Amino acid sequence: MNNSAIGAAVSMSSLQQRLDLIANNIANMDTDGYKRKEGSFEDVLTRVQQQSKEYDQPGRSMPLGFNMGFGVRVSKVTNDWEQGTLRETGKPTDLAIQGNGLFGVQVNGVTAYTRQGDFHFVPDTTTPNTMMLVDYSGNPVLNTQGNPVTVPNNVSAAIDERGRVLTKTSENAPVTVAGTLMIVEPNSKSTLQAVDGNFYVLPNGVTAQQAFVQRAAGTVSNIGVRSGYLERSNVDLGSEITEMMQLQRNYQLAARALSSSDQMLGLANNLRG
């Protein structure tokens, strides 16, 4: 296979990966807390091809060497962490984070992190007369100690802007703090690994102390919690469609280059035959 065919085939594969990312973004446009994914491209291999000395004629201004590439590939997939718009729901346990923060939840026994805050209380099957705060999939929402957030059955509960779970047994009863939601602030979002379900986990070998900002008790944070709101995804349909059209044109050009290369290779084989 000649160089033009290799470059076209490699580029088509990478363009298809980028198209898949755009399709995934569009599919999750209505997923609360979703952060759009984007791919970064880089050259697979570029080298300088030297021409014969016969081409070095008097008056020639161009150098003998020319660049030869072998297409591009998707070097990495990252998330765009731009804040999404807030949608008011009026439900006290619907929470939206403003700022660089993530909620902690327990997924299959592992601590995961998410921006999707559509939570609700359900009966705690392990403890009588107790309710547990869970996410949309039924995963327990964690407190700062890494335990599920629970409150007694006979109370009304709300969450304030600091993530504290406030409870009252009656309208005139005093407010009790039942705990504080786990809200972490990553040092760098690139350290988090995206997994299915709109969750993020720590990669192997990375600890929470390394990945998240460590603050002393009582330290003021710029992260706020809005109760009664959900954060929309930050996917812009118009931008995604525009980029998809551009990538489709690039894919068509690469496919045409591959077809032309195949035709030239066929002609060369016929000449030798």
Sequence and secondary structure as in RCSB ss.txt:
>XXXX:A:sequence
MNNSAIGAAVSMSSLQQRLDLIANNIANMDTDGYKRKEGSFEDVLTRVQQQSKEYDQPGRSMPLGFNMGFGVRVS
KVTNDWEQGTLRETGKPTDLAIQGNGLFGVQVNGVTAYTRQGDFHFVPDTTTPNTMMLVDYSGNPVLNTQGNPVT
VPNNVSAAIDERGRVLTKTSENAPVTVAGTLMIVEPNSKSTLQAVDGNFYVLPNGVTAQQAFVQRAAGTVSNIGV
RSGYLERSNVDLGSEITEMMQLQRNYQLAARALSSSDQMLGLANNLRG
>XXXX:A:secstr
  HHHHHHHHHHHHHHHHHHHHHHHHHTTTSTT   EEEEEEES EEEE   GGG  TT  S S EEEE  EEEE
EEEE      EEE   TTBEEEESS EEEEEETTEEEEES  B EEEE TTSTTEEEEE TTS BBBBTTSSB E
EETTSEEEE TT EEEEESSTTS  EEEEEB EE BS GGGSEEETTTEEE  TT  HHHHB    TT   S EE
EETEEE     HHHHHHHHHHHHHHHHHHHHHHHHHHHHHHHHHHHH 
